[in-house]
Every structure is written in structure tokens, then in C-alpha cells.
Amino acid sequence: MSKTGKRRHTIADILRELLSYNGKLKLPMAVALLFAAAGAVLTIIGPNMLSDITNLITESLFTGIDMAAIGGICVNLLTIYLISAILTYVEHFIMATVTLELSRDLRRDLSRKINVVPMSYFNKASYGGILSRVTNDVSTLQQALSNSLPSIISSAAQFAGCLIMMFVTEWRMALSAVLVTVAGFLIMGIAMLRSQKYFTSRQRNLSKLNGYVEEMYSGHDVVRISRANDGIKRKFGEMNDELYDSDWRSQFLSGIMQPLMTVIGNLGYVAVCVVGAALAMDGQIEFGVIVAFIMYVRLFTSPLSTLAQGMTQMQTAAAAGGHIFDFLHAEEMPEEPGKLSAPEQVRGEVDFEHVRFAYPDDPDKIIIKDFSAHVEPGQKVAIVGPTGAGKTTLVNLLMRFYELNSGTIKIDGIPTCDMKRESVHDLFGMVLQDTCSRARCARTWCTTRPASPTRSWKTPAAPAASTTSSRPCPRASIRCWTSPSPSPPDRSSC
């Protein structure tokens, strides 16, 4: 299977795709992200108020603590934290609602897309890979947008706000904390650059493995009959090893970021305490400044861990979103507004006239060369041959799943290329090939077709009597059998 959708997608690419895909996302997402930033900024005011409370207490140790002043600051602090919590709740509610509606729309459009891509697309992509886009990829994208994106925005706002407040409060202590955390940014940037390709490879390998498992289980009976168990297990093992390798590398590189950020945060505490103690002993700052800075360092370094984890999730979402939009941007079958509908009364006369055909993915390899045939209304035709002889290809051309290179196929004298595709499809009933089909006779297959004028069937019974039953039977029917022997399945009971 050739790979589709190999283009690397960044987080910015996917966000642009999403905003262009659904313009209604812009306003609610902007409001939600603004609330997330505002909630984060309000939490930054807290350490300054705690510094004021600490200074009031230390100054009043010997003269009596001013509880009224402390109570007023506490009320203001509680109000600020309450507003921050409300803004955060509203932001989560908006993002959850918006992203769930987005996932619903994506699944709806993916389902529609499956019906409008040409049949040649499915020669390049597995059914399970497409199914993985509708399930795994959409869920991954929705969860990342709902949880990780707001966390990244609020963490960035908190980080910037803390940085400003630290420099306003005491620039020397702020500088010592910043120099330590610069190393965290460098490590996070290197890890992100190295891990993005592994996240993309992980999503691609997961899609391939899902598709392979789905196809092998769907055709399990065929696998057993053709004795392909060992080869399939070997190929599954190879694909599983590829998924393990890409998954291990991506998770390892992303997993080391958060512990490293924790270590760097602790180093920031040490730097602030040492520099603050030296300044306090020299009488340049009050004790409350050290208390405020310890809070600021915590609020300053915790966003780094959140940013690292959020960017990891967004990288996975970028790979998943790339799979989704690669499929949504795939070429569709052209519209046919000027073509005819099928006639209301169909007799069932079928003509193949000098048909020539090659599959679109290999146009130089001609499969059918100058094929002509005529089927009368009511006539039954069996197309018998080994696997790969072209039986399914003929039926696909008859139902106009592919366009001819040259020649014409007519139904009741009307070329199928002049009729709308859906009209051609409505003329046929198809029973897909299955491994148990050899045990079924033509009569069983006929009775699965749409109702048509009835015909009497002679059913063998005991020697003493015979029974006759009315069954629906098409005016004309074409049967395809895969047969390793010269004869088709037994039809004596029909």
C-alpha cells in the first residue's frame, strides 16, 4: 500500500486549517482563550498581596497585628481568585462545547467524503486507515484542542505576567530566576524539534496497523483458506515493531521534558532564596519580597511543565489533524449536472463495445483490451476465472466505479457515461464476494436481488412430489465466480 498524506503538518498549519475549515470557531475560541489568559493573569496578583500581608505581620510583631488591614487584603485576594476560577470555568465550558461540535462536523464531512472520492483512492489507502481518521484522529484532535490549547495559552500568559511582576518587584532576584529557566526553554525547544517527526510517524504507523488488522480480520476465512497465516503474522510483527519504535521515541523525548522542568524549577527556588537572603541581610529588601518571589518562582516555572506537556499533546494533534485534512482535501469525483437519469422502465440489455481500460494508478498497464459482449434481457451470464482474471474489474466498469479509457458500455442502448453515477448504481443490486459464496447456488444469489417480475422456480424435493415456489428474479443478471477448476459452482438446484 502506498502512503498517502506524507506532508509534514505543524501545529500552526493545523490551527490555520481548522480556522479556515469552520469560520464559526474564531469568535468562541478567541473569547475562551482570552478568558484563559485573564484567569492566569489574575492569579499573578496574589503573591503581591501575600507580600503585603507578610510585611504587615512582621512590622506588627511587637506593636500588635492590624487584623482589619489584613482582613481587607484577604477579602480582595479571595475576590480575585474567585473571578479567576469563574473565568477558567467559562473558558473550559466554551472550549468543550466548541471542540465537540468541531469533532461532530469533522466526522460528518469525513463520512460524506468517503462517498465522493473516486474508487482509485481506495487503491492507495486501506479501509482501516480511513476508519482510523474518523475515530482515533478526530478524538485526538478534539481532546488536544479542548484541554491542551487553553492550557498553553493560560500558561504563556501566566509566564509572561510573572516575568513582568518579578522584574517590577526586584530585578536582581528576577534575573537570577530567569537565567536558570532559560536552560529549560532551550531543552524544551530541542526536544520538540526532535520529537515532532516521531509523533507524525507514530500516527502514520498506527493508521497502517489499524487498517491491516481490520482487513485481515474481515478476510479471515480467505487467509485461512489460502494458508497465509504465517506471512500475515510476520508482516503484522514488522508493522507492530515500527509502531513500537516511533511510539517509544516520541514518548521518551516528550516524557523527559516535564521532569527536567521540575528540576529547573527547584534550581530557581534555590537561586531566589540565596540572592534574596543576601539582599535582605543587607537591608535592601523586606522579608515579604522573598515570600512573594518564592510564589512567583512557582508560578513562573509551573507553566514551563504545562507548556511542555501541552506542546506534546499538540504535536500529536498536528499529526492527527494532518491525516484528517489530507483526506478532506483529496480529489473528489466531478459533479454531473448535465447528464441523464436512468430510464424508468429498464429491460436489462447490456452491451460492452470495444472496451479498453487501465487502472488510474497504473495507466500504462492495460487490463482490458478491446472487449465486446452483448447480454440480452433475461439472459444469465457467468463470468468464470481465477483470481486476477478481471471479473471484478468488469463489474466495476459496468457500475461505473471507474471511467473507461475508450469504448462504451450501454444499458438499454444508453451509454453509462451519459448517465449520472447514482442512476447507474440504482440499476444494480450487488452481492459482494465472500468465501462462503461457493456453497451458495445462483438461485440463492438471485433471491437477494431487488424485487422484479416474479418467476417460478422448480425446487427438487422427495421423489413422490415436487414443489413450485414463486421467487423474485431479475430480468438480466451477471454472475462472477472465482473458480480454480473449469466449472462454476453447482447450480443444479436452481
Secondary structure per residue as TSV (DSSP state, phi and psi in degrees):
chain	resnum	aa	ss	phi	psi
A	1	M	-	360.0	126.8
A	2	S	-	-75.0	152.2
A	3	K	-	-88.4	139.5
A	4	T	-	-114.1	152.3
A	5	G	-	67.3	47.7
A	6	K	-	-80.7	-14.2
A	7	R	S	-63.3	134.7
A	8	R	-	-76.7	131.8
A	9	H	-	-112.7	128.8
A	10	T	-	-91.8	170.9
A	11	I	H	-62.5	-41.4
A	12	A	H	-63.5	-38.2
A	13	D	H	-60.2	-45.8
A	14	I	H	-67.8	-39.5
A	15	L	H	-63.4	-40.7
A	16	R	H	-63.7	-41.4
A	17	E	H	-61.1	-43.4
A	18	L	H	-65.2	-41.9
A	19	L	H	-69.5	-33.1
A	20	S	H	-78.5	-27.9
A	21	Y	H	-68.0	-43.7
A	22	N	-	-136.6	101.3
A	23	G	G	-65.3	-21.3
A	24	K	G	-69.3	-12.4
A	25	L	G	-73.4	-24.2
A	26	K	H	-61.1	-52.5
A	27	L	H	-66.3	-53.6
A	28	P	H	-62.6	-36.9
A	29	M	H	-67.2	-38.2
A	30	A	H	-64.2	-42.6
A	31	V	H	-64.5	-44.7
A	32	A	H	-63.0	-43.7
A	33	L	H	-69.5	-32.9
A	34	L	H	-65.2	-41.4
A	35	F	H	-64.1	-39.3
A	36	A	H	-62.6	-43.4
A	37	A	H	-66.2	-41.1
A	38	A	H	-65.2	-40.8
A	39	G	H	-63.1	-37.4
A	40	A	H	-69.0	-39.8
A	41	V	H	-65.7	-38.0
A	42	L	H	-63.8	-34.3
A	43	T	H	-67.1	-20.9
A	44	I	H	-73.4	-24.6
A	45	I	H	-69.6	-24.8
A	46	G	H	-55.6	-49.9
A	47	P	H	-58.6	-33.9
A	48	N	H	-64.2	-40.3
A	49	M	H	-69.1	-36.7
A	50	L	H	-64.2	-33.7
A	51	S	H	-64.0	-40.8
A	52	D	H	-64.2	-42.1
A	53	I	H	-62.9	-42.9
A	54	T	H	-62.3	-42.2
A	55	N	H	-65.0	-39.6
A	56	L	H	-62.6	-40.5
A	57	I	H	-68.7	-45.9
A	58	T	H	-66.1	-35.1
A	59	E	H	-73.7	-23.3
A	60	S	T	-106.1	14.7
A	61	L	T	-62.5	-35.1
A	62	F	T	-104.8	-15.1
A	63	T	T	-106.8	-8.8
A	64	G	-	107.8	130.9
A	65	I	-	-78.6	132.7
A	66	D	-	-83.4	90.1
A	67	M	H	-68.5	-29.6
A	68	A	H	-65.5	-44.2
A	69	A	H	-65.8	-41.6
A	70	I	H	-64.7	-40.6
A	71	G	H	-62.2	-40.3
A	72	G	H	-62.6	-41.6
A	73	I	H	-65.6	-39.6
A	74	C	H	-63.5	-39.7
A	75	V	H	-63.1	-44.2
A	76	N	H	-62.6	-40.8
A	77	L	H	-63.9	-42.9
A	78	L	H	-64.5	-39.2
A	79	T	H	-63.1	-42.8
A	80	I	H	-63.3	-45.4
A	81	Y	H	-65.7	-34.0
A	82	L	H	-67.6	-43.3
A	83	I	H	-62.6	-40.7
A	84	S	H	-61.0	-42.0
A	85	A	H	-65.3	-39.1
A	86	I	H	-65.4	-44.6
A	87	L	H	-60.8	-41.0
A	88	T	H	-65.2	-40.5
A	89	Y	H	-63.8	-45.5
A	90	V	H	-63.1	-39.7
A	91	E	H	-61.4	-44.9
A	92	H	H	-65.0	-38.3
A	93	F	H	-64.4	-44.8
A	94	I	H	-63.8	-46.6
A	95	M	H	-65.8	-39.2
A	96	A	H	-63.1	-43.5
A	97	T	H	-65.4	-46.4
A	98	V	H	-65.3	-44.5
A	99	T	H	-71.1	-33.6
A	100	L	H	-67.4	-39.3
A	101	E	H	-65.5	-37.1
A	102	L	H	-63.3	-44.8
A	103	S	H	-64.2	-36.2
A	104	R	H	-62.6	-44.8
A	105	D	H	-66.0	-39.2
A	106	L	H	-64.1	-43.8
A	107	R	H	-64.7	-38.8
A	108	R	H	-63.2	-45.0
A	109	D	H	-71.2	-33.7
A	110	L	H	-64.8	-40.3
A	111	S	H	-63.9	-41.1
A	112	R	H	-66.2	-38.5
A	113	K	H	-63.6	-35.8
A	114	I	H	-57.7	-32.2
A	115	N	T	-85.8	-7.7
A	116	V	T	-119.4	-7.6
A	117	V	S	-76.6	148.2
A	118	P	-	-66.9	157.6
A	119	M	G	-60.1	-27.5
A	120	S	G	-63.9	-24.0
A	121	Y	G	-62.5	-36.9
A	122	F	G	-75.0	-9.6
A	123	N	G	-75.9	-20.3
A	124	K	T	-104.3	-17.9
A	125	A	S	-126.5	139.8
A	126	S	-	-77.9	155.0
A	127	Y	H	-63.2	-40.8
A	128	G	H	-65.3	-33.6
A	129	G	H	-64.5	-39.7
A	130	I	H	-68.1	-40.8
A	131	L	H	-61.7	-36.9
A	132	S	H	-63.8	-32.4
A	133	R	I	-64.6	-40.6
A	134	V	I	-71.9	-30.2
A	135	T	I	-103.2	-74.6
A	136	N	I	-63.3	-49.2
A	137	D	I	-67.0	-41.6
A	138	V	H	-65.2	-41.5
A	139	S	H	-65.0	-41.6
A	140	T	H	-62.0	-44.0
A	141	L	H	-64.5	-42.8
A	142	Q	H	-64.1	-43.9
A	143	Q	H	-66.2	-38.9
A	144	A	I	-66.7	-42.2
A	145	L	I	-68.7	-35.4
A	146	S	I	-73.7	-37.7
A	147	N	I	-108.5	-49.5
A	148	S	I	-75.8	-42.8
A	149	L	H	-61.6	-48.3
A	150	P	H	-61.7	-36.4
A	151	S	H	-63.8	-39.1
A	152	I	H	-64.4	-44.2
A	153	I	H	-65.1	-47.3
A	154	S	H	-65.7	-37.1
A	155	S	H	-67.0	-40.6
A	156	A	H	-63.9	-42.3
A	157	A	H	-65.2	-41.5
A	158	Q	H	-64.3	-41.0
A	159	F	H	-62.9	-47.9
A	160	A	H	-65.4	-41.7
A	161	G	H	-64.0	-42.7
A	162	C	H	-62.7	-39.8
A	163	L	H	-61.4	-43.7
A	164	I	H	-65.2	-46.6
A	165	M	H	-65.4	-34.9
A	166	M	H	-65.2	-43.3
A	167	F	H	-70.0	-32.9
A	168	V	H	-67.7	-39.1
A	169	T	H	-74.6	-52.0
A	170	E	-	-159.0	106.1
A	171	W	H	-69.3	-30.8
A	172	R	H	-70.5	-42.5
A	173	M	H	-67.2	-37.0
A	174	A	H	-63.6	-40.0
A	175	L	H	-65.0	-39.9
A	176	S	H	-64.7	-37.2
A	177	A	H	-71.5	-37.9
A	178	V	H	-67.7	-41.5
A	179	L	H	-60.2	-34.3
A	180	V	H	-70.9	-40.6
A	181	T	H	-79.2	-15.7
A	182	V	H	-58.9	-36.5
A	183	A	H	-60.7	-36.0
A	184	G	H	-62.7	-41.4
A	185	F	H	-63.6	-41.6
A	186	L	H	-63.7	-43.8
A	187	I	H	-65.0	-43.6
A	188	M	H	-63.7	-40.1
A	189	G	H	-64.3	-42.7
A	190	I	H	-64.3	-44.2
A	191	A	H	-63.5	-39.4
A	192	M	H	-65.7	-41.5
A	193	L	H	-64.8	-36.7
A	194	R	H	-80.1	-27.5
A	195	S	H	-90.3	-17.8
A	196	Q	H	-59.6	-43.3
A	197	K	H	-64.6	-30.9
A	198	Y	H	-75.4	-33.0
A	199	F	H	-66.3	-41.5
A	200	T	H	-62.9	-43.9
A	201	S	H	-64.6	-36.4
A	202	R	H	-62.7	-47.2
A	203	Q	H	-64.4	-39.5
A	204	R	H	-66.0	-44.0
A	205	N	H	-68.4	-35.4
A	206	L	H	-64.7	-41.2
A	207	S	H	-63.6	-43.0
A	208	K	H	-62.5	-43.5
A	209	L	H	-66.8	-42.0
A	210	N	H	-60.1	-43.8
A	211	G	H	-63.8	-41.5
A	212	Y	H	-65.8	-43.6
A	213	V	H	-63.4	-44.2
A	214	E	H	-61.2	-43.0
A	215	E	H	-69.8	-39.5
A	216	M	H	-69.4	-37.6
A	217	Y	H	-72.0	-35.4
A	218	S	H	-63.9	-37.8
A	219	G	T	-105.1	37.7
A	220	H	H	-61.3	-40.0
A	221	D	H	-65.3	-38.9
A	222	V	H	-63.8	-40.3
A	223	V	H	-60.5	-43.7
A	224	R	H	-68.2	-41.6
A	225	I	H	-65.2	-40.1
A	226	S	T	-86.0	3.7
A	227	R	T	55.3	46.0
A	228	A	-	-102.8	14.9
A	229	N	H	-57.2	-48.8
A	230	D	H	-63.1	-43.7
A	231	G	H	-64.6	-39.4
A	232	I	H	-68.8	-40.0
A	233	K	H	-63.8	-38.9
A	234	R	H	-65.5	-43.6
A	235	K	H	-66.6	-38.6
A	236	F	H	-61.5	-41.3
A	237	G	H	-62.1	-40.5
A	238	E	H	-64.7	-44.6
A	239	M	H	-66.4	-37.6
A	240	N	H	-65.5	-38.8
A	241	D	H	-65.2	-39.4
A	242	E	H	-63.3	-41.9
A	243	L	H	-65.4	-41.4
A	244	Y	H	-61.2	-43.1
A	245	D	H	-64.1	-49.2
A	246	S	H	-68.0	-36.5
A	247	D	H	-67.7	-42.8
A	248	W	H	-62.7	-45.2
A	249	R	H	-64.8	-44.1
A	250	S	H	-65.9	-42.6
A	251	Q	H	-70.6	-34.4
A	252	F	H	-65.6	-49.2
A	253	L	H	-65.0	-36.2
A	254	S	H	-78.1	-30.2
A	255	G	H	-72.4	-25.8
A	256	I	T	-79.1	-12.5
A	257	M	H	-69.0	-46.0
A	258	Q	H	-66.2	-44.9
A	259	P	H	-60.4	-37.4
A	260	L	H	-64.7	-39.1
A	261	M	H	-65.1	-34.0
A	262	T	H	-65.8	-43.8
A	263	V	H	-61.7	-44.6
A	264	I	H	-65.2	-36.1
A	265	G	H	-62.6	-40.9
A	266	N	H	-65.3	-37.9
A	267	L	H	-62.6	-34.8
A	268	G	H	-63.9	-39.9
A	269	Y	H	-58.9	-45.7
A	270	V	H	-61.7	-45.1
A	271	A	H	-62.7	-42.9
A	272	V	H	-65.8	-42.5
A	273	C	H	-65.1	-42.1
A	274	V	H	-66.3	-50.5
A	275	V	H	-65.9	-41.2
A	276	G	H	-64.6	-40.7
A	277	A	H	-63.3	-40.1
A	278	A	H	-64.6	-41.4
A	279	L	H	-69.9	-37.2
A	280	A	H	-68.3	-40.9
A	281	M	H	-65.2	-27.6
A	282	D	T	-83.9	-5.5
A	283	G	T	80.0	15.3
A	284	Q	S	-86.4	-23.9
A	285	I	S	-134.6	162.6
A	286	E	-	-91.8	165.9
A	287	F	H	-64.9	-31.1
A	288	G	H	-63.8	-27.7
A	289	V	H	-65.6	-39.0
A	290	I	H	-64.9	-42.1
A	291	V	H	-60.4	-44.9
A	292	A	H	-63.7	-39.0
A	293	F	H	-70.2	-33.9
A	294	I	H	-61.6	-40.3
A	295	M	H	-66.8	-41.2
A	296	Y	H	-64.3	-38.4
A	297	V	H	-63.8	-39.9
A	298	R	H	-63.8	-45.2
A	299	L	H	-70.8	-20.3
A	300	F	H	-84.7	-36.5
A	301	T	H	-90.9	-29.0
A	302	S	H	-63.1	-35.2
A	303	P	H	-60.8	-27.1
A	304	L	H	-64.4	-42.9
A	305	S	H	-64.8	-42.4
A	306	T	H	-64.8	-41.3
A	307	L	H	-63.3	-41.0
A	308	A	H	-63.0	-46.3
A	309	Q	H	-67.4	-41.3
A	310	G	H	-65.2	-39.7
A	311	M	H	-67.5	-33.0
A	312	T	H	-61.0	-47.1
A	313	Q	H	-65.5	-37.3
A	314	M	H	-70.0	-29.7
A	315	Q	H	-65.6	-42.8
A	316	T	H	-62.4	-41.0
A	317	A	H	-64.9	-34.7
A	318	A	H	-64.6	-41.6
A	319	A	H	-65.5	-42.5
A	320	A	H	-66.0	-43.2
A	321	G	H	-63.7	-34.0
A	322	G	H	-61.3	-42.4
A	323	H	H	-61.0	-42.7
A	324	I	H	-65.1	-50.3
A	325	F	H	-75.8	-25.6
A	326	D	H	-60.4	-41.4
A	327	F	H	-71.5	-42.2
A	328	L	H	-65.7	-26.6
A	329	H	T	-92.9	3.1
A	330	A	S	-64.5	154.8
A	331	E	-	-63.9	137.8
A	332	E	-	-106.9	160.6
A	333	M	-	-67.7	139.7
A	334	P	-	-68.3	153.4
A	335	E	-	-70.6	153.5
A	336	E	-	-129.4	64.5
A	337	P	T	-69.4	-27.7
A	338	G	T	-96.0	6.8
A	339	K	S	-92.1	165.8
A	340	L	B	-82.8	156.3
A	341	S	-	-90.5	161.6
A	342	A	-	-68.1	147.4
A	343	P	-	-64.0	149.7
A	344	E	S	-67.2	-40.7
A	345	Q	S	-100.9	112.5
A	346	V	-	-109.3	125.7
A	347	R	-	-85.9	-32.4
A	348	G	-	101.9	21.4
A	349	E	-	-85.0	127.3
A	350	V	E	-123.2	132.8
A	351	D	E	-129.7	128.7
A	352	F	E	-104.4	120.5
A	353	E	E	-121.9	104.0
A	354	H	E	51.6	50.8
A	355	V	E	-76.4	133.5
A	356	R	E	-132.2	132.7
A	357	F	E	-151.8	141.1
A	358	A	-	-138.5	143.8
A	359	Y	-	-66.3	144.1
A	360	P	T	-60.5	-31.4
A	361	D	T	-77.5	-10.1
A	362	D	S	-144.6	71.2
A	363	P	T	-66.5	-19.2
A	364	D	T	-81.9	-14.7
A	365	K	S	-96.9	100.5
A	366	I	-	-77.7	122.3
A	367	I	S	-88.0	-45.1
A	368	I	E	-120.0	127.1
A	369	K	E	-121.0	111.1
A	370	D	E	52.0	57.7
A	371	F	E	-95.4	132.0
A	372	S	E	-133.7	141.1
A	373	A	E	-159.9	156.9
A	374	H	E	-135.6	128.7
A	375	V	E	-119.5	120.9
A	376	E	-	-76.8	154.4
A	377	P	T	-57.8	131.4
A	378	G	T	85.6	-10.0
A	379	Q	-	-79.3	142.2
A	380	K	E	-105.8	132.2
A	381	V	E	-127.2	129.9
A	382	A	E	-109.4	125.2
A	383	I	E	-100.3	109.7
A	384	V	E	-115.2	137.3
A	385	G	E	175.6	167.1
A	386	P	-	-71.8	169.3
A	387	T	T	-59.8	131.3
A	388	G	T	92.8	1.8
A	389	A	S	-75.2	-19.6
A	390	G	S	111.8	13.8
A	391	K	H	-63.7	-50.4
A	392	T	H	-65.4	-33.9
A	393	T	H	-61.2	-41.7
A	394	L	H	-61.5	-43.7
A	395	V	H	-66.7	-39.0
A	396	N	H	-61.9	-38.8
A	397	L	H	-70.2	-37.8
A	398	L	H	-62.1	-39.5
A	399	M	T	-89.0	4.7
A	400	R	T	62.0	39.2
A	401	F	S	-74.2	-25.9
A	402	Y	S	-129.1	155.2
A	403	E	-	-92.6	145.0
A	404	L	-	-73.5	149.9
A	405	N	S	-73.3	-40.5
A	406	S	E	-161.5	167.8
A	407	G	E	91.9	-177.2
A	408	T	E	-142.7	144.0
A	409	I	E	-117.3	126.1
A	410	K	E	-118.9	144.5
A	411	I	E	-121.8	117.0
A	412	D	T	53.5	39.5
A	413	G	T	80.6	-1.1
A	414	I	E	-103.3	122.4
A	415	P	E	-61.4	135.2
A	416	T	G	-65.0	-25.8
A	417	C	G	-70.1	-15.4
A	418	D	G	-92.3	-6.4
A	419	M	B	-104.5	154.2
A	420	K	-	-65.8	147.9
A	421	R	H	-58.7	-46.1
A	422	E	H	-64.1	-29.8
A	423	S	H	-68.8	-39.9
A	424	V	H	-64.4	-42.5
A	425	H	H	-62.7	-36.5
A	426	D	H	-68.2	-16.0
A	427	L	T	-78.8	-12.4
A	428	F	-	-122.3	152.2
A	429	G	-	-118.7	131.5
A	430	M	-	-120.6	134.0
A	431	V	-	-109.6	112.4
A	432	L	-	-66.9	149.3
A	433	Q	-	-64.5	136.6
A	434	D	-	-140.5	156.6
A	435	T	G	-68.1	-21.4
A	436	C	G	-89.2	3.9
A	437	S	G	-67.6	-23.9
A	438	R	G	-66.7	-27.5
A	439	A	G	-80.8	-4.1
A	440	R	S	-104.6	144.3
A	441	C	-	-93.6	171.4
A	442	A	H	-62.2	-31.6
A	443	R	H	-62.4	-42.6
A	444	T	H	-61.6	-40.6
A	445	W	H	-67.0	-39.9
A	446	C	H	-60.7	-39.8
A	447	T	T	-72.9	-8.4
A	448	T	T	-89.2	-5.7
A	449	R	S	-78.5	162.6
A	450	P	-	-59.2	155.0
A	451	A	-	-62.6	135.4
A	452	S	-	-138.6	-178.6
A	453	P	S	-53.1	134.7
A	454	T	E	-76.3	156.4
A	455	R	E	-139.2	146.0
A	456	S	E	-80.5	135.0
A	457	W	E	-113.7	138.5
A	458	K	E	-91.9	119.1
A	459	T	E	-108.0	123.4
A	460	P	-	-61.5	142.1
A	461	A	-	-143.3	-159.8
A	462	A	-	-65.4	157.7
A	463	P	T	-59.7	-26.2
A	464	A	T	-71.4	-27.8
A	465	A	-	-155.5	164.9
A	466	S	-	-132.8	153.3
A	467	T	E	-118.8	151.3
A	468	T	E	-123.2	132.5
A	469	S	E	-129.8	148.8
A	470	S	E	-91.0	128.0
A	471	R	E	-130.3	145.8
A	472	P	E	-68.9	138.2
A	473	C	-	-143.5	137.4
A	474	P	-	-69.5	159.6
A	475	R	S	-67.4	-39.4
A	476	A	S	-141.6	142.7
A	477	S	E	-143.9	147.4
A	478	I	E	-123.1	130.3
A	479	R	E	-118.1	140.1
A	480	C	E	-118.7	124.9
A	481	W	E	-120.2	138.5
A	482	T	E	-93.2	118.9
A	483	S	-	-138.7	121.8
A	484	P	S	-75.1	-14.7
A	485	S	S	-107.5	165.3
A	486	P	S	-66.4	-18.6
A	487	S	S	-104.1	145.3
A	488	P	-	-77.0	177.2
A	489	P	S	-57.1	157.3
A	490	D	-	-64.8	125.1
A	491	R	-	-120.6	19.7
A	492	S	T	-64.0	-28.6
A	493	S	T	-76.9	-6.0
A	494	C	-	-97.3	360.0
